[in-house]
Structures are given as C-alpha cells and as structure tokens.
Amino acid sequence: MKRVTTYRRIIEVFRLYGINLVGKRKFDHFYRDLKMDQVFVNGLVFDLELATQRQLNDEEVVQLEAPAQVIRKLVEAA
C-alpha cells in the first residue's frame, strides 16, 4: 500500500510540471524531447524528493535523463 501512495505522489508532481507519463512518453528525454533546462530538472527532482520524502545523491540526479529513470530511483530508495 505504501508503494501505491508513493507512485500517486510521483504522478501528481509530474502532472504539475506538465509531463505525461502514459505509454512511451515516460521514456522521453528531459533535455531533447521535453526541452527542459537543467534548472527545471533539478527543481522537478527536488519536488519529487519532497513529495516522496526520499533523497537522491547529486551524482544520481545529474545522470537522470527520463521520467522513468527518476521514478525507478525514487522507488528503489524506499
């Protein structure tokens, strides 16, 4: 049950940023496909960390390129 709540929080934050997680869209590249700057990606990750009450290492955050990768890292951190 706790995992479902985590997924719901993650989805809500992505919705706030206007990122669709349906189908192959969850594999869109932040910089190339979604046209996001590094500042916005860092803000997105920060908001996701607050929502899930988990923290990622800075080295991990720099390597993230798609929403699916962020979700996987946050769920693994549990």
C-alpha angles and dihedrals in degrees: 000000000000091000092054090053090051092052091049092052091049093050091050092054091049089051090053089056091047095246116145115215098189119121118327092348090087087069095054114129111248095222104030104034103023094035094223126159122231089252092059093046090052090049091050092051091046091052090047091051090052093048094049097034090230130119131217126205117255090240090057093048093054091054096051113110106161139036091245090059092051092049092049092050093048094048091046090052089064 
